[in-house]
Amino acid sequence: MAVLSSVLDMIGNTPIIDVSALGPNPDVRILAKMEGQNPGGSVKDRIARAMVLDAEADGTLRPGKTIIEPSSGNTGIALAMIARERGYPIKIVLPGNVSIERRRMLEVFGAEIIDSPGAEGSNGAVRRAQALADEHPEWVFLYQYANEANPQAHYDTTGPEIFADVPEITHFVAGLGTSGTLMGVGSYLKEQNPAIKILAVEPPVGEQVEGLRNLDEGYIPPIYEKWGGSDLLDGKRIVRPRESIE
Ligand SMILES: Cc1ncc(COP(=O)(O)O)c(C=O)c1O
């Protein structure tokens, strides 16, 4: 096996596994893309790489700069892993109630954790990070909710990988957090075959599932607006916190 020069080279090209046996209907084929196989352990490695490389390319991020980002966990871990390799100090604004494993992973990569109120969920973390970024214009705020590199990473990598492996795909289902996955993959898949349905999974209003959000709670990610989310999505399904773990 080749020796890779950077953890960045391990991101993406995740396998797809047939999990139909876990579904209630034997006539439905369900395939899962194993994003947990990314080096930071989630789909968010893809956007962290894209946002960092993009900010380096346009000169926003350069040696000596500090990164700040709100995250319910996975984007923070992905960014902390990459920031560590590339030598940037990083501060992650994290809702106080996220799981201890997430917190520990951030610490392992040397991120500084800034707590936001757990009850305010990811919206509270976004507000706190925005306020801190305003106070500290010298920090680099990548802001995954508005960063074009987020949906673009999925348009460039996740979508093409899925379509290459499963050209017969009929429905794409993904959690909605920043909406980057759904916007990027959804746009790519619809361009290949407009009949493919794009479905978002979100928690009910007032309940929290780590990483996901209900758009009716009042915050619409700018990338969702810009990529035409309301036209792109064919439907939504609700997942409750307990079900999401099961
Ligand atoms: C495991 C996992 N899945 C899905 C999402 C939501 O993805 P997106 O932000 O692309 O909408 C997140 C967001 O944090 C996540 O951590």
The ligand as a Gaussian input file, in Angstrom:
#p B3LYP/6-31G(d) Opt

LIG

0 1
 C      -22.813000      12.701000      11.123000
 C      -23.417000      13.893000      10.482000
 N      -24.282000      13.701000       9.483000
 C      -24.870000      14.733000       8.881000
 C      -24.611000      16.038000       9.258000
 C      -25.289000      17.155000       8.540000
 O      -24.632000      17.360000       7.324000
 P      -24.699000      18.745000       6.564000
 O      -24.074000      19.782000       7.459000
 O      -23.918000      18.525000       5.304000
 O      -26.129000      19.081000       6.295000
 C      -23.720000      16.275000      10.273000
 C      -23.443000      17.654000      10.684000
 O      -22.741000      17.911000      11.619000
 C      -23.099000      15.186000      10.900000
 O      -22.236000      15.398000      11.888000

